[in-house]
Amino acid sequence: MAIASVGDYYLFCSRWASAKPAQEHSLGFVLNRTSLGLPKPVTVARHLKRQDKTLAAVVRGTEHCPLFDQRQLSEGELFRRLARSIVGQQLSTHAARGIWQRIAAPVKGRGGYHTRFLSLTAREAKKVGLSRQKTAYLQALANCHRDGGIRLSSLRTASDEAVVAQLCTLSGVGLWTSEMFLISCLKRLDIFSLGDAGLRRAICRLYQLQTPADEDLLCIAEHWRPYRSVASWHLWHALDNNWIE
C-alpha cells in the first residue's frame, strides 16, 4: 500500500507524543524500562551515530522519542489508533487530521467509537470527507472488534511477523498500517517500513539519492539494527522540522 504522507502518522513523530497517556485508560499501566532490559535513549543515539555517520546529522533529541515511553495502551486506545491510521491512509497529515477530528467529535463514553463508525451513513461520511471504502473498512473493524473477532492487546507478546499476519486479515489493513501499529502502539524498536513514502523521501534527501531501489534502502537501514524504528523516528522528525532539504 503506497502512503502519500509523512507516515500519516500524526500518531507518531512529535505529534504522537502529544496523544493521551496510557494511564488515563483503565487498562494502561507503567512499565519499568530497566525491568524490560530496554536501552537508554543516549545508548541508542550513540549506536546509531556510530553505525551511520550520515544519519548522525539528524540524530538529536532521542530522549523525546515516544518509543522509549513503554506504557501499555488500553484495548480501546489500540482500537482508536488503528482506526485512525485507516482514516489517514494515502492522505496528507493535515487532511487526515481534519477528517478524523470531524469523525471523532461526537464520540462519547465507552464503546463510543464503535457506535460512531457503525452509525455512519453514506451521506454523513461524505460530509466529513471519508470515502465510501474507508467507511466500510471502519465499520468492518468496529464489528470485528466489538464481536471479539480480534483483541488487539493480545498482540503485545506476539512476534512482529505474527502481528502483521493477524492485522492483515482485517479489511483495510495492509503491511504499512501493520508496521505503524507495531511502531506507535506496540513500540517495537526494530521496524523499518519500506513502503512509507515519508521515510523514503527523508532517506533520499539525507543520502542524496535520486531513485533508489528497495534493496538500496534496505541496505542503508541494515546499519540501524536493532533500532530501525528509532532511526525512522529521527528521519520523520527531521523531515517534519525541515532539517533536511
C-alpha positions in Angstrom: 0.0 0.0 0.0 1.5 3.3 -1.0 1.2 6.1 1.5 1.2 9.7 0.4 2.2 11.5 3.6 5.0 11.5 6.2 3.7 8.3 7.8 0.0 9.6 8.0 1.4 9.2 11.5 0.3 12.1 13.5 0.1 9.1 15.9 3.8 9.0 15.7 6.7 11.5 15.5 6.3 14.5 17.7 2.5 14.5 17.1 2.2 11.1 18.6 3.9 12.2 21.8 1.1 14.5 22.5 -1.6 11.8 22.5 -3.3 10.9 25.7 -1.0 8.9 28.0 -1.9 5.3 28.8 -2.6 5.9 32.5 -5.7 7.7 31.6 -7.2 4.4 30.4 -8.2 1.7 32.8 -6.1 -1.0 31.1 -2.9 1.2 30.8 -0.1 0.8 33.3 3.5 2.0 33.5 6.3 -0.4 32.6 9.8 -0.1 34.1 12.4 0.3 31.4 15.1 -1.4 33.5 13.0 -4.5 34.1 12.3 -4.8 30.4 16.0 -4.5 29.6 15.3 -1.5 27.3 18.3 0.6 26.4 18.6 4.2 27.4 18.0 6.8 24.7 21.6 8.0 24.9 22.8 4.5 24.3 20.6 4.1 21.2 21.7 7.5 19.9 25.3 6.6 20.3 24.8 3.3 18.5 23.1 5.0 15.5 25.7 7.7 15.2 28.5 5.2 15.3 26.9 2.9 12.8 25.8 5.5 10.3 27.7 8.8 10.0 25.2 10.2 7.6 22.2 9.5 9.8 24.1 11.1 12.7 23.3 14.5 11.3 19.7 14.2 12.3 20.1 12.1 15.5 19.1 14.6 18.1 16.6 14.7 20.9 16.5 10.9 21.1 15.2 11.2 24.7 12.0 12.7 23.3 11.3 9.7 21.0 8.0 8.2 22.1 9.3 4.7 21.6 11.0 4.9 25.0 7.7 5.5 26.7 6.8 1.9 27.3 3.4 2.4 28.9 1.0 -0.1 27.5 -2.1 1.3 25.8 -5.5 0.1 26.6 -7.6 -2.1 24.3 -9.8 0.9 23.5 -6.8 3.1 22.7 -5.3 0.5 20.5 -8.6 0.2 18.6 -8.8 4.0 18.2 -5.3 4.3 16.9 -5.7 1.5 14.4 -8.9 3.1 13.1 -7.2 6.5 12.9 -4.4 5.0 10.8 -7.0 3.6 8.4 -8.6 7.1 8.0 -5.1 8.6 7.3 -4.1 6.2 4.6 -2.9 7.9 1.3 -3.7 11.4 2.7 -1.6 14.3 3.8 -1.2 14.7 7.6 -3.3 17.8 7.5 -6.2 16.3 5.6 -6.2 13.1 7.7 -6.2 15.1 11.0 -9.2 17.2 9.8 -11.3 14.2 8.8 -10.5 12.3 12.0 -11.5 15.3 14.1 -14.8 15.6 12.4 -15.4 11.8 12.8 -14.4 11.8 16.5 -16.1 15.0 17.6 -19.4 13.3 18.6 -17.8 10.3 20.3 -18.6 9.9 24.0 -18.4 7.2 26.5 -17.2 3.6 26.5 -17.6 2.0 23.1 -18.2 5.3 21.5 -16.0 4.8 18.5 -17.7 1.5 17.7 -21.1 3.2 17.8 -19.9 6.1 15.8 -18.4 4.1 13.0 -21.3 1.7 12.8 -23.9 4.5 12.7 -22.1 6.5 9.9 -24.4 6.9 6.9 -23.1 7.3 3.4 -24.2 10.9 3.4 -22.6 11.7 6.8 -19.3 10.0 5.8 -19.2 12.1 2.6 -19.8 15.2 4.7 -16.9 14.6 7.0 -14.6 13.7 4.0 -14.5 10.0 4.5 -14.5 7.8 1.4 -17.0 5.0 0.9 -14.3 2.4 1.0 -12.8 3.7 4.2 -16.2 3.9 5.8 -16.6 0.2 5.0 -13.2 -0.6 6.5 -14.0 1.3 9.7 -17.4 -0.5 10.1 -15.8 -3.9 9.4 -13.2 -3.2 12.0 -15.8 -2.0 14.6 -17.9 -5.1 14.0 -15.0 -7.4 14.3 -13.6 -5.8 17.4 -16.9 -5.4 19.1 -17.8 -9.1 18.5 -14.4 -10.3 19.8 -13.0 -11.2 16.4 -9.7 -9.6 17.4 -8.3 -8.5 20.7 -5.5 -6.0 19.9 -3.9 -6.1 23.3 -3.2 -9.9 22.8 -0.7 -8.9 20.1 1.6 -7.3 22.7 3.5 -10.6 23.1 3.3 -11.8 19.5 6.2 -11.7 17.1 6.4 -8.9 14.6 5.5 -11.3 11.8 2.6 -12.7 13.8 1.2 -9.2 14.4 1.4 -8.3 10.7 -0.3 -11.6 9.7 -3.1 -11.1 12.2 -3.7 -7.4 11.3 -3.6 -8.0 7.6 -6.7 -10.3 7.9 -8.7 -7.1 8.7 -10.3 -5.2 5.9 -8.4 -2.1 5.0 -5.3 -3.1 7.0 -2.1 -3.8 5.0 1.6 -4.1 5.6 2.2 -0.3 6.1 -0.7 0.1 8.6 0.5 -3.1 10.5 4.1 -1.7 10.6 2.8 1.6 12.0 0.8 -0.3 14.6 4.0 -2.2 15.6 5.9 1.1 16.0 3.4 3.5 17.5 1.2 1.1 19.5 3.4 -1.8 20.5 6.5 0.4 20.4 8.7 -2.2 18.8 12.2 -0.8 18.4 13.4 -2.5 15.2 10.8 -2.0 12.4 11.7 -0.5 9.0 8.7 0.4 6.9 9.9 0.2 3.3 6.6 1.4 1.9 6.3 4.6 3.9 6.6 7.5 1.4 7.7 10.0 4.0 10.5 7.8 5.2 11.7 7.1 1.7 11.6 10.8 0.9 13.7 11.6 4.0 16.3 9.0 3.1 16.6 10.2 -0.4 17.1 13.8 0.7 19.6 12.9 3.5 21.6 10.4 1.5 21.3 12.4 -1.8 19.7 9.6 -3.7 17.5 10.0 -6.8 15.5 6.8 -7.4 16.9 4.2 -5.1 15.9 0.6 -5.4 14.2 -1.1 -2.4 17.4 -3.1 -1.9 19.4 0.2 -1.5 17.1 1.4 1.2 17.1 -1.9 3.0 20.9 -1.9 2.9 21.0 1.6 4.5 18.6 0.6 7.2 20.5 -2.6 7.9 23.1 -0.4 9.7 20.5 0.8 12.2 19.7 -2.6 13.6 18.4 -3.3 16.2 16.9 0.2 16.4 15.5 0.8 13.0 12.2 2.2 14.4 14.2 4.9 16.4 16.2 5.8 13.3 12.9 6.1 11.3 11.5 8.4 14.0 14.6 10.6 13.6 14.1 10.8 9.9 10.4 11.6 10.1 11.1 14.2 12.8 13.8 15.7 10.6 11.5 15.9 7.6 8.8 17.5 9.7 11.1 20.1 11.0 12.8 20.8 7.6 16.2 19.7 8.9 16.9 18.0 5.5 16.2 19.7 2.2 
